[in-house]
């Protein structure tokens, strides 16, 4: 699976803060990365 990671997900991984819902979402995204590939937008 391929998907795009935005800054909000990355910041949850880096700082471990946010609402419980945001942290669960970020953790689930990280779990998906185990079997997939992510693209990060560059500005």
C-alpha positions in Angstrom: 0.0 0.0 0.0 1.2 3.5 -0.7 0.1 6.7 1.0 1.1 10.3 1.7 2.0 11.3 5.2 1.3 14.9 6.2 2.9 17.0 8.9 0.2 16.3 11.5 0.9 12.6 11.5 4.7 13.0 11.6 4.5 15.5 14.5 2.5 13.0 16.5 5.3 10.5 16.0 8.0 13.0 16.8 6.4 14.7 19.9 3.9 12.1 21.0 1.3 14.8 21.8 -2.2 15.6 20.6 -5.6 14.3 21.3 -6.0 10.6 22.1 -7.8 10.2 18.7 -4.9 11.9 16.9 -2.4 9.6 18.6 -4.4 6.5 17.7 -4.5 7.6 14.1 -0.8 8.3 13.9 0.0 4.9 15.6 -2.2 3.1 13.1 -0.5 4.9 10.2 2.8 3.7 11.5 1.6 0.2 11.7 0.5 0.3 8.1 4.0 1.5 7.1 5.4 -1.9 8.2 4.0 -3.5 5.0 3.8 -0.4 2.8 5.5 2.6 1.4 4.9 6.3 2.2 5.6 9.5 0.3 6.3 12.7 2.0 5.4 16.0 0.2 8.3 18.4 -0.3 7.7 22.1 -0.4 
